Amino acid sequence: MLDLTNNMEFEMKSCFTPNISNSHSLKVLDVTPSSVIIQMNDPDCRGVFPIDSFQYWIKKGSLIQISDIEKKTS
């Protein structure tokens, strides 16, 4: 289980079915014990997931964390 923190960014794979806006990435705005508030980058829209559901999508490989190292080199 990944420890989620504010400002984490994830690439969204095509198998991430909640992606109805066809965004390519999302950012975690806030993490509570029960939910994760996210903002999709293209277009600019927000959503709320139960924390267990968000962790499921990470475990399934539908959300891939974008590391700070990758962001600096691209």
ChimeraX attribute file (.defattr): number of C-alpha atoms within 10 A of each C-alpha:
attribute: neighborCount
match mode: 1-to-1
recipient: residues
	/A:1	8
	/A:2	8
	/A:3	6
	/A:4	15
	/A:5	13
	/A:6	14
	/A:7	14
	/A:8	16
	/A:9	23
	/A:10	19
	/A:11	18
	/A:12	23
	/A:13	17
	/A:14	13
	/A:15	12
	/A:16	16
	/A:17	11
	/A:18	12
	/A:19	15
	/A:20	7
	/A:21	12
	/A:22	16
	/A:23	18
	/A:24	15
	/A:25	20
	/A:26	25
	/A:27	19
	/A:28	20
	/A:29	17
	/A:30	16
	/A:31	19
	/A:32	12
	/A:33	8
	/A:34	9
	/A:35	15
	/A:36	22
	/A:37	18
	/A:38	22
	/A:39	20
	/A:40	22
	/A:41	16
	/A:42	12
	/A:43	12
	/A:44	10
	/A:45	12
	/A:46	14
	/A:47	13
	/A:48	15
	/A:49	15
	/A:50	15
	/A:51	16
	/A:52	14
	/A:53	12
	/A:54	18
	/A:55	18
	/A:56	14
	/A:57	18
	/A:58	18
	/A:59	13
	/A:60	11
	/A:61	15
	/A:62	18
	/A:63	22
	/A:64	16
	/A:65	17
	/A:66	15
	/A:67	11
	/A:68	10
	/A:69	8
	/A:70	8
	/A:71	9
	/A:72	7
	/A:73	6
	/A:74	5
